[in-house]
Amino acid sequence: MDLSMMAMLAGGIVAGALAAGAAAWWLWGRRLAASLERVAKLEQNRQVSDQFASQARRQIGQLQAEMAELRQQAARSRSSRSKTAPVHAEQDDLLLREVQRPSPAEPFPATQILPRSRP
């Protein structure tokens, strides 16, 4: 091997390394860009879900305040009713009482274990 062959071999190795580096740069660059895009979307979705959660917390607080107000009104109306006229147990909270529904028929009859008959 003479010097020119060695130079060509070294040049080929350097060119191959540069080509491999460029291919790796392109491939990993695409993957990195795609992963960065996914991270950005996830961050945006996290922010939106945080906004929804804070809005839900505000709504829950408002509903709890309304429920407290309604409970106070109901307590006041009960106390005023109890002062004016006696309330029968059957008339108290008719709307909140559960409706007695007939129980559905049992789908399978009660079973018994029969003794084995031995021959």
Secondary structure as GFF3:
##gff-version 3
##sequence-region A 1 119
A	DSSP	alpha_helix	3	84	.	.	.	ID=ss1
###
